[in-house]
Amino acid sequence: MAKEVFSDWTEVIKTTTKPDKESGAVNPSIQMSSTFEQRDFDRFGKWDYARSGNPTRDVLEESIAKLEHGNRGFAFATGMAAISTALLTLNQGDHVILTKNVYGGTFRLVTEVLVKYGIDYTFVDLGNEEELRAAFQDNTKVVYIETPSNPTLQVTDIRLVVEIAHAHQALVFADNTFMTPVLQKPLDLGVDLVVHSATKFLAGHSDILAGLVVTKDEELGKQVYFLQNAMGATLGVSDSWLLLRGIKTLAVRMEKESANALELAEWLEQQPLVTKVNYPGLKNDDNYQVQAKQAKSGGAVLSFDIGSEDNVRQLIKEVKIPIFSVSLGAVESIISYPPKMSHAEMNPVERHERGITDGLIRYSVGLEDIEDLKADLQQAFDKIK
């Protein structure tokens, strides 16, 4: 029989809907058990202790592996737990190259934690091929990319980075949080490991913390599982079930939110107060061509500059619809101020070098009516002197 191949819209439903063979329940059961009875003295069953594996978590891990076209999936308590575990596959004396525009939490992990274990790093502009090639050392083991990046939406040419990294016998890890597997599949482009802050678009409702890792290679998968089990930062069973429920609507949410984001970005370009719009779905954006060849859209997050921190302060006071929060990827629109939120640990010089200016706002576009979102920003802009 030919292998069944479904679209992403179908897969998000098929991989998260697992009818129970005995009861017929269409949703996986929540197995609230820390331990499992072993009925054979010499041969244990698939599950023994919930840190090592749980039937509900298994469904989630199998789902994300299939959606990302990977070999194995792993669920963690937070996105940073997933990122930390992925990078701890490195050993003392290893070197990692990372995009300059990496998420603030990853920046902190690499610069303040991994260095204590003898893991060295170099931040580079992954859009500069010469700079990337020059950054490799004899001990470089991983190139870590985040595309589009947070919060400047810089796009990395995944295939090019993979080609260069693999030529140096280095692996490529990719943070796919902003795109999700329904808009971009890094493993299909040659990446070796994908991470997600599943708290964001995959869950989609600002109700849980979760992280996911997907590997393509069996040996790398074994390393990740060993660390997951050894360190124990696994996702709880109730949150696993909620994340599965969130993934069911992922495709339709991403389509609508991405369409809203594109229309909002086009509108923002016409506003006198806005000095710059970062959104790779705009045809005049420097990142558009690369984004178009490796992703289905520009996604649902954009950022824009309104000149100063004082302007941002006033805008936050005046907007009525978006939540002012540190997160993104929910059904509700969320505005964030990176200099005081996601990238607060960076000093001003580092932030400015990465394009995170004092007037920069990140806007995660939700499911609200787009005309309401535009009108809300317009009334706020009108009040900024």
ABEGO torsion letter per residue (X at the ends): XBBBBBBAAAAAAAAABBBBAAAGBABBBBBBBABBBBABAABBBABABAAAEBAAAAAAAAAAAAAAGBABBBBBABAAAAAAAAAAABBBGBBBBBBAABBAAAAAAAAAAAAAAGBBBBBBBAABAAAAAAABBAABABBBBBOBBOAAGBBBBAAAAAAAAAAAGBBBBBBAAAAEAAABBAAAAGBABBBBBAABAAAGAGABBBBBBBBABAAAAAAAAAAAAAAGBBBBAAAAAAAAAAAAAAAAAAAAAAAAAAAAAAAAAABAABABBBBAABAABAAAAAAAAABABAEABBBBBAGBAAAAAAAAAABAABBBBABBGBABBBBBBAAABAAAABBAAAAAAAGBBAABBBBBBBABBAAAAAAAAAAAAAABX
